[in-house]
Amino acid sequence: MSEDRFLERLRGDAQKLRYEPGDATLTRLAAKIRARINQPSVPQLIAGWFRPLAASLGAVGLAACIGLFFVDRSDAGSVSADPIEISMAGDVYSVGP
């Protein structure tokens, strides 16, 4: 056998990390207390909701502007100066500028 006590040192270090069933109640109680103490203030709550909402509305607005730009650009070449005539039931209807 070697004189290396690695496994014994490892067991000793791991002893501190071992789970004990009685610790669960204290851990849950401490977590509940910390959650109650660290509640966000009103400005923090508003900022937490406002930032994602503003970013979403900004993205929708940007997409709408880009869409309007391309729709306007594609419609500019398709407008004709001649009115369109539609004949229905003996009547003639004129649609256009």
Backbone as JSON, one array per atom type, in Angstrom:
{
  "sequence": "MSEDRFLERLRGDAQKLRYEPGDATLTRLAAKIRARINQPSVPQLIAGWFRPLAASLGAVGLAACIGLFFVDRSDAGSVSADPIEISMAGDVYSVGP",
  "N": [[0.83, -1.18, 0.0], [0.33, 2.27, -0.57], [1.53, 5.34, 0.88], [-0.13, 7.37, 0.4], [-2.84, 9.28, 1.23], [-5.12, 9.97, -0.16], [-7.83, 9.14, -0.73], [-8.91, 9.1, 1.85], [-8.68, 11.78, 2.6], [-10.37, 12.84, 0.68], [-12.84, 11.72, 1.43], [-13.12, 12.99, 3.91], [-13.31, 15.69, 3.14], [-15.65, 15.55, 1.67], [-17.48, 15.01, 3.6], [-18.57, 17.34, 4.65], [-20.27, 18.1, 2.66], [-22.28, 16.28, 2.58], [-25.66, 15.22, 2.49], [-28.14, 15.79, 4.86], [-31.18, 14.61, 6.18], [-32.64, 16.23, 8.0], [-31.96, 18.82, 7.34], [-33.53, 19.82, 5.33], [-35.93, 21.09, 6.09], [-35.05, 23.39, 7.42], [-33.68, 24.59, 5.32], [-35.75, 25.14, 3.48], [-37.31, 26.89, 4.98], [-35.54, 29.02, 5.37], [-35.25, 29.81, 2.7], [-37.84, 30.71, 2.09], [-38.02, 32.9, 3.83], [-35.96, 34.54, 2.81], [-37.06, 35.06, 0.3], [-39.29, 36.58, 0.94], [-38.13, 38.83, 2.08], [-36.59, 39.92, 0.01], [-38.33, 41.14, -1.85], [-39.27, 42.87, -4.83], [-39.21, 46.44, -5.32], [-41.73, 48.95, -6.14], [-40.89, 50.59, -8.4], [-38.94, 48.82, -9.46], [-40.53, 46.64, -10.11], [-42.23, 47.74, -12.07], [-40.31, 48.44, -14.0], [-39.38, 45.92, -14.62], [-41.54, 44.87, -16.05], [-42.0, 46.8, -18.01], [-39.75, 47.12, -19.69], [-39.46, 44.67, -21.33], [-41.95, 44.85, -22.61], [-41.8, 47.32, -23.97], [-39.67, 46.75, -25.69], [-40.81, 44.72, -27.25], [-42.96, 46.07, -28.48], [-41.5, 47.96, -29.88], [-40.12, 46.31, -31.7], [-42.28, 45.3, -33.19], [-43.24, 47.7, -34.28], [-41.02, 48.46, -35.84], [-40.97, 46.33, -37.69], [-43.41, 46.83, -38.94], [-42.93, 49.34, -40.14], [-40.88, 48.67, -41.96], [-42.29, 46.83, -43.52], [-44.32, 48.52, -44.6], [-42.73, 50.23, -46.1], [-41.72, 48.52, -48.12], [-44.12, 47.66, -49.31], [-45.17, 50.05, -50.26], [-43.16, 50.71, -52.05], [-43.34, 48.64, -53.94], [-45.88, 49.02, -54.96], [-45.71, 51.43, -56.32], [-44.85, 51.22, -58.99], [-46.92, 49.83, -60.21], [-49.22, 51.27, -60.55], [-51.58, 52.48, -62.76], [-52.47, 54.94, -65.2], [-54.76, 54.73, -66.65], [-58.24, 54.21, -66.3], [-59.98, 51.36, -64.97], [-62.34, 49.41, -66.55], [-65.35, 47.82, -65.82], [-67.72, 45.54, -66.83], [-70.97, 44.68, -66.07], [-73.94, 42.96, -66.0], [-74.98, 44.46, -68.09], [-74.35, 47.05, -67.41], [-71.75, 49.47, -67.25], [-68.95, 49.91, -65.31], [-66.57, 52.14, -63.98], [-63.41, 52.02, -62.65], [-60.82, 53.51, -60.94], [-58.27, 56.12, -61.16]],
  "CA": [[0.0, 0.0, 0.0], [1.07, 3.53, -0.59], [1.29, 6.22, 2.02], [-1.01, 8.45, -0.06], [-4.12, 9.26, 1.93], [-6.03, 10.75, -1.01], [-9.23, 8.76, -0.53], [-9.33, 9.52, 3.18], [-8.87, 13.24, 2.54], [-11.57, 13.07, -0.13], [-14.0, 11.42, 2.29], [-13.21, 14.05, 4.92], [-13.81, 16.9, 2.48], [-17.02, 15.31, 1.22], [-18.35, 14.91, 4.77], [-19.26, 18.63, 4.8], [-21.26, 18.23, 1.59], [-23.25, 15.2, 2.69], [-27.04, 15.67, 2.75], [-28.79, 15.28, 6.07], [-32.61, 14.82, 6.0], [-33.15, 17.3, 8.85], [-31.6, 20.12, 6.79], [-34.5, 20.27, 4.32], [-36.89, 22.02, 6.69], [-34.36, 24.66, 7.65], [-33.37, 25.18, 4.02], [-36.99, 25.69, 2.92], [-37.7, 28.03, 5.79], [-34.61, 30.11, 5.04], [-35.56, 30.27, 1.34], [-39.08, 31.49, 2.17], [-37.71, 34.17, 4.48], [-35.21, 35.36, 1.85], [-37.97, 35.48, -0.77], [-40.15, 37.65, 1.47], [-37.31, 40.02, 2.33], [-36.06, 40.46, -1.24], [-39.38, 41.49, -2.81], [-38.89, 44.07, -5.58], [-39.98, 47.66, -5.06], [-42.65, 49.29, -7.23], [-40.14, 50.94, -9.63], [-38.31, 47.63, -10.03], [-41.59, 45.82, -10.7], [-42.65, 48.41, -13.31], [-39.21, 48.31, -14.96], [-39.34, 44.52, -15.06], [-42.6, 44.65, -17.04], [-41.99, 47.8, -19.06], [-38.66, 46.92, -20.64], [-39.81, 43.7, -22.37], [-43.09, 45.35, -23.36], [-41.3, 48.36, -24.87], [-38.87, 46.1, -26.72], [-41.72, 44.01, -28.16], [-43.66, 47.07, -29.3], [-40.51, 48.53, -30.8], [-39.88, 45.34, -32.77], [-43.48, 45.28, -34.04], [-43.24, 48.96, -35.03], [-39.97, 48.39, -36.86], [-41.43, 45.42, -38.74], [-44.48, 47.51, -39.68], [-42.31, 50.37, -40.99], [-40.2, 47.99, -43.06], [-43.33, 46.29, -44.39], [-44.94, 49.62, -45.34], [-41.76, 50.72, -47.07], [-41.66, 47.62, -49.27], [-45.42, 47.66, -49.98], [-45.25, 51.32, -51.0], [-42.19, 50.65, -53.13], [-43.78, 47.74, -55.0], [-47.1, 49.56, -55.56], [-45.43, 52.64, -57.08], [-44.72, 50.9, -60.41], [-48.07, 49.13, -60.76], [-50.37, 52.17, -60.69], [-51.72, 52.93, -64.14], [-53.26, 56.16, -65.35], [-56.03, 54.4, -67.31], [-59.21, 53.6, -65.39], [-60.37, 49.99, -65.3], [-63.77, 49.35, -66.8], [-65.96, 46.52, -65.52], [-69.07, 45.45, -67.37], [-71.73, 43.69, -65.34], [-75.39, 43.03, -66.19], [-75.28, 45.51, -69.04], [-73.85, 48.34, -66.94], [-70.3, 49.62, -67.29], [-68.43, 50.62, -64.14], [-65.2, 52.59, -64.16], [-62.66, 52.04, -61.39], [-59.47, 54.02, -61.14], [-58.07, 57.52, -60.8]],
  "C": [[0.87, 1.25, 0.0], [0.71, 4.36, 0.63], [0.35, 7.38, 1.65], [-2.39, 8.31, 0.57], [-5.17, 10.05, 1.15], [-7.49, 10.43, -0.75], [-9.73, 9.17, 0.84], [-9.54, 11.03, 3.24], [-10.12, 13.59, 1.75], [-12.83, 12.79, 0.68], [-14.19, 12.51, 3.34], [-13.75, 15.35, 4.34], [-15.27, 16.75, 2.08], [-18.0, 15.22, 2.39], [-19.16, 16.2, 4.96], [-20.39, 18.78, 3.79], [-22.37, 17.19, 1.67], [-24.61, 15.75, 3.1], [-27.57, 15.0, 4.01], [-30.28, 15.58, 5.95], [-33.18, 15.95, 6.84], [-32.87, 18.69, 8.3], [-32.66, 20.67, 5.85], [-35.47, 21.29, 4.89], [-36.25, 23.39, 6.91], [-34.04, 25.36, 6.33], [-34.61, 25.82, 3.4], [-37.43, 26.93, 3.68], [-36.82, 29.23, 5.48], [-34.91, 30.67, 3.64], [-36.83, 31.11, 1.33], [-38.83, 32.85, 2.8], [-36.95, 35.08, 3.53], [-36.11, 35.87, 0.73], [-38.87, 36.62, -0.3], [-39.37, 38.94, 1.68], [-36.91, 40.69, 1.02], [-37.14, 40.76, -2.26], [-39.01, 42.79, -3.52], [-39.78, 45.26, -5.2], [-40.86, 47.95, -6.28], [-41.9, 49.72, -8.49], [-39.46, 49.74, -10.28], [-39.34, 46.74, -10.7], [-42.05, 46.42, -12.03], [-41.56, 48.26, -14.38], [-39.11, 46.88, -15.48], [-40.4, 44.2, -16.1], [-42.47, 45.58, -18.23], [-40.91, 47.54, -20.11], [-38.99, 45.86, -21.7], [-40.98, 44.16, -23.24], [-42.66, 46.4, -24.38], [-40.47, 47.74, -26.01], [-39.76, 45.38, -27.73], [-42.46, 45.0, -29.07], [-42.72, 47.75, -30.29], [-40.23, 47.61, -31.98], [-41.07, 45.27, -33.73], [-43.55, 46.55, -34.89], [-42.2, 48.98, -36.14], [-40.38, 47.48, -38.01], [-42.53, 46.06, -39.57], [-43.91, 48.58, -40.61], [-41.6, 49.74, -42.2], [-41.22, 47.43, -44.05], [-44.0, 47.38, -45.21], [-44.0, 50.18, -46.4], [-41.75, 49.84, -48.32], [-43.0, 47.55, -50.01], [-45.56, 48.92, -50.82], [-44.32, 51.3, -52.2], [-42.68, 49.76, -54.28], [-45.05, 48.25, -55.68], [-46.83, 50.77, -56.46], [-45.36, 52.35, -58.58], [-45.97, 50.29, -61.01], [-49.3, 50.02, -60.94], [-50.43, 52.66, -62.14], [-52.62, 54.15, -64.18], [-54.62, 55.88, -65.99], [-56.99, 53.77, -66.3], [-59.57, 52.19, -65.87], [-61.88, 49.98, -65.46], [-64.27, 47.93, -66.6], [-67.38, 46.55, -66.04], [-69.8, 44.33, -66.66], [-73.22, 43.96, -65.52], [-75.78, 44.21, -67.09], [-74.81, 46.89, -68.61], [-72.32, 48.32, -67.01], [-69.87, 50.46, -66.09], [-66.97, 50.95, -64.38], [-64.54, 52.7, -62.81], [-61.26, 52.55, -61.69], [-59.39, 55.49, -60.81], [-58.94, 58.48, -61.57]]
}
